[in-house]
Each structure stands twice: as C-alpha cells, then as structure tokens.
Amino acid sequence: MSDRYQPLTEHFGAAMKRDEALARYTVARLGGPADALVVANSTTDLADAVTLAARHEIPWIVLGSGANVLVADTGYRGLVIINHTKAFRFEENGRVVAESGANLSTLARRCMNQGLAGLEWAVNVPGTVGGAVINNAGAHGGDMAGSVRWVEILSLEDRPHVELWGVGQMRYEYRSSALKGQRGHHVVLAATLILEPGHDSGALNARADNFVAHRKRTQPPGASLGSIFKNPPGDYAGRLIEAAGLKGTASGGVLISPVHANFIVNTGEGTAADYRALIALAQRTVQDKLGVALQLEIELIGAWGDE
C-alpha cells in the first residue's frame, strides 16, 4: 500500500486499519476490503479523518450502520470512516440533538420513553441519524423531513468548515435531499430534531410496537439491505417486481425475497456480484415487461463493472 495513508496513521495510530474487510460493517454482510479504515467515535475524529483525507487527496467515504449500501467484492480503494458518533441529548420544548452516528431506532425508543412524539415510525428503520437525514428515511407515513430543524454539516467546499443548514436548505423530497449524492462534498455531523412533548410514553411505545409487528409480518428477516428500489409514484416497487415474475429468483447465494420482492436477502453464501446481478435483472425485467424504470434506494460503493 502506498504511503499516502501515512498522515492518517500518524494521527490515528493503531486505530487506523489497513486492508480491512468491509463485510462486517454492512448489514448484508458483503463487501471486499478497504485500503484503510478508521472508526470515528467522536465528531472531532469524524471531522479530522475527512479533513485529512481531503487534504491529501485520498478518496474517502463515511459509513454508518451499512444498512443502505452495497459494497463491491473488490472493496474500496481509499479510506472508509465508520461513524460511531452516538451521543444525543434532550433539550426543552421537544428539541433533540443527535450526532450523526446515533442509531435511529434506538433514538426513536429513547424519545418515546421521554414522551416525545414524532419518531415512532423510525423504531424499526435500520441505519443512523446521518444516513436518515441525507436519504430522508421514512416509514409508516412519517419521515425525517417532518422532524428535522437543523443539520450541522462539515463542508469541504473551498476549505473544510462547519455549516448549519435549516430544513429548507435540505430540499427534502421522497427519499432524497440536497445532500443525497454529495459524497466527497459534505458530511453530516449532527442534527437537531423538533418533536412533540407531553405524550404518554406507553401509548407511543404501543404504537411503535404495532409498526414492528407489521414489519415482521410483511418483511423478510436475515441479511438484507432493506428496500432496494424507491417506490414509483402511485405504485410499489415490490408489486412491480412480483408482477414481473421475479419473486423468489436467486443468483448464487442471494435471492429476491419470497416474502417481499423489494428485498434481496443474502442467504449466507452470496457475493456482492450476486446481489448486483439481481438488481440489474429486476430493473431490466420490470422495464421490459411493465415499462417502469426502477430507481435504486440503496447506494453502490466501490468499483462495479457496469459503471
């Protein structure tokens, strides 16, 4: 490996790992090695890692829980920063400030236990606050756009500096925001949410438990990335894939779930290439048979032969 990573090694010491397999850091348990990897346990570590990589022209990405990314079998040629900044605090009038690496479902439960309403939908949504803010994560009729008030961002435009974006600047749309697709330009450090105080915690938890039960009934267990495709306007990606005759289709050790066709599950022996092959098959078949272009909700990381 090149000495290009020496500045990171000098800064992070033994915490900087080389040729680290990424499969253990992704929900689907897939992905080859990263040239370099560091775990950021504080927003300072997160900002330092990003700033050093940018300064020395090292390609870099930030991963949270790895719930909505598919990493190529060849891995990633650069620095992977695992975001473990998990702190959050409750302020007055329903204001909650959470670091970007905080687990979204854990935060949702803690908010409910405080009598704060507005995040019940998130109790069974995998991922971190940062990923949810960027992708406008949502379920059961709720989404991040309904709660986000401010987003603290490390911007690499011109020079590294911190900016505070209001919800209007985020330009939220369905599963999208102004930060979507902006890897290399901005990093979410923390977010301020406004929730509704004064609710009964038992009632909030009961509502959330119903969402969890619904998920167990309708979505497959096991190593999947969650919803693979965005729902087209007025329709559902899972319905379209099933209508195209692909429900239960396998490629290697990966299959389109027979429970919900918008989920692809790694049965234990799959590869990222198997996963990608099923994604391409679903897009091609739904387009050919039904005339609908399915758009990815997940993100592809690393080098893929079709890009």
N, C-alpha and C positions, 0 to 999 in steps of 0.2 A: 504494500500500500504506500502511496505517495506521502511525503512529509507535509502535505497540505493540511493535515489534521493536527499537526504539532501544536499550533496555538490553542486548540481545544483541549488537547491532552495537558498542556501546561496549566490551563485554567481549571479543568475539572478533575485532573489527576486520575486515580483508579476508577472513578465513576464513568469515564469515557471508555466505552467498549468498542472493539473492532470486530468486523465480520460477525455481527450478532444476528442470529436467525429472527425474522420478524413474525413467524407463525405464532409464537407465544404471546405476541402483543396484539393479535387480531382475533375477533370473535369467531371467524370462520376457521381459525387455526391453519391458515395458509399464508404463504409468502416466503421468499428466499431471504438471504442475508442483507443487512445494511452495511455499507463500508464502515460507518461509525454510528454509534448510538449513545445518547445520554438521557438520563431520566431527570427531568426538572421537577423538583419538589417545592419550589417557590417561584413566584412571578419574577423575582430577580434572576434566578437560574434560567428561567424561560427566556427572558429578555437578553441575558448575556449570551446564551447559546445562539439565538437567532442573530444577534448583532455581530458576534464573532464570525459566524458562518458567512454572513453577507459581506463583511469587511474583507474576508479572504477569498471571496468568490467561490465558496463551497456550496453546491446545491443542498438544499435542506427542506424538510417537511416537519410539521408538527402532527403527532397522532395523539388522540385521547384514549378512548377505550377500544378503538379499532373496530367499531360496530358498523360503520358505513363505508369501509374501504376494502378494496380487493388488491392485494399486493402481488405483483408478478412473481413467478417461481424464480426468476433471476435476481429478485431482490431490488435494492435501491442503491444507486451509485451516488452516495452523498451522505449527509448527516440526517439521522432520524432523531427527533426530540420527542420523548414520551412525556406528555403533560400530566403530571401528578400534583398540580397545584389544587388542593382540595378544600381550602378554607371557605367558609361562608359565615355571615353574621346577620342577625335580625336587628333592624332599626325601627324607629317609630313609624306609625301610620302605614303599616304593611310593607315597608321598604325592606328588601332583602338584597344584600350584596354578596355575590358568589364569584370565586375565582373560576377561571375557565376550565380547569381540570376536574372540578367537582362533579361527582356522579349525579346525573339528572334525576333519576328515580329516588336516590337517597335524599336529595334536596327536597323533592316533592313530598316525601313522607315527613320529613322534619317540619316543613311548612304546615302541613295538615295538623301535625301534633301541636303546633303553635296557634291553631285556629285560623290560619291564613288560607283563604280560598283562591283558586285560580290555576293551580298546577296539578289538580287531581288527574287530568288526562295523561300526565307525564310519568305516572307511577310505574308503568310497565314499558316505558320507552328506553331502550338501551342508549348509552352514549354519555357524553359530558356536556356541561353547560356551554362550553365554547363551540362544540360542534352543533349543538342545538340552536345557538344564536346565529351561526353562519347559515345553516340549512333551513332555518325556520321550521324546526321539528314540530310535529303535531300529531294528534290522535284524538278520537272520540269528540271531534268538533272543536278542540282547542289547539292553540299553537303558541309559539314563543312571541309572535308579534303582539299577542294580547296582553303580555306581561312585561316585556322589555321596556325600560325607560331610558337607560343609558348603557353604552358599551365602551369600555376602556380598551383602547387599541394601541399596540405598538406598530407604528407606520414606518416603513422603510423608504418612503418617497423622499428623495433628496438626501436626507440623513435620518438615522433612527431617532424617533421621538414619539412621545405618548400623546394620543388624541382622545377626546371624549366625544363620542357620537351620540346624538339623540336618536330616538326611534325613527323619526322622519328621515334621517340620513341613511338609515339601513335599507330603505326602499323595499320593504318586505312584500313578497308575493308568495304564492303557493310553493313551499319547499325551496325557497330561494331568497336571497338578499343581495345587497350591494357588495358584500364580502364573498359571495359564492364565486368560486373560480379565481380568487385573487391570491392563491398561494404564492409566496415569494414577495408579496407587497405589504400585507397586513397580518398581524397576529392578535387574536383576542386575548386579553389579559384577565378581564373580569367583566361582569355585567351586573347592573342594578335592575331589579325587578320590582314592580309595584303590584302587590296582591291585596286582597280584601280581608281586613282583620275582623275579629269578633264572631267567627263561626264556631259551631260545636265541632271539636276535633273528631269525636266519634262518628258523626254524620259524614264528615269529609272522608274519613278513612273507609267507611262503609261504601261510599260512592266509588272510591278508588278500587276497593276490593271487587266491586262488580266489573270494573274495567279489566282487572287482572283475570277474573273468571272468564270473561268474554274472550280475552286473548288466548287463554288455554284451550278454549273450545274451538277457536277458528284459525289459530296459527300453529305451525309445527314447532316442536321442541328441537333441541340439538343445535349444532354449529351452523348457523345461517347468518347472513348479513342484514336481516330484516327485509323490508320491501326493496326489491331490486329496481323496479321502474316506478316513475311517477304515474299517478292515475291521470289519464287523458281527461279533458273537460267532459263532464257528463257521463263518464264511464269508469270502469275499473280495470287496471292492468291485469289483475288475476283472472277476471272473467274473460278477457280477450285471449289470454294465453291458453286458458282451458278450452275456449271455443275453437281455437286453432288446433286442438288435439294434442297438446304438449304436456298436459298434466301427468306427472309420474315419469317423464322421459329422463333417462340417465346418460351421463357422459363420464366414463371412468368411475370414480368413487363419489360422484356428485349427481344429485338429481333434482329436477323440478318437483317441489313437494306435492304429494298426492292430497295433502290437507288444504293447501293454499298455493295456487300456481304462481303467485308473485314472490314466492320464497324459494330459494335454491339452497339445498342442505348438503353439507359435507358429511358423508357417512363415516368418515374416518380414514379413508384411503385416497381421498381426492387430491387434486392439484389445482392450482390457480388457473392453469390452462384448461382443465375440465370445466371449471366454473365459467370462464370466459367463453368457452365453446357453447355452453347452454345459453348464455346471454345473447350471443350472436344469433343462435338458432331461433330464439324467441323473437328477437327483433325482425329477423328476416321473414319468418313464417307468418307472424301477425301482419306485417306489411303486405306480404304477397296475398294472403287469404282474406284479410279484413280491411286492408288499406289504411291502417293506423300505424304511425311511426312511434314506437315506444321510446321514451327518453329515460336515461339512467337516473336513479335517485342516489345510487352509490357512486363512489369515486374510484377510478382506476389509478393505482400507484405503481411506478416503475416503468420498465420498457416492455411494450407489447408489440408483437409483430405486425398487427393490423393498424398501427397508428403512424 
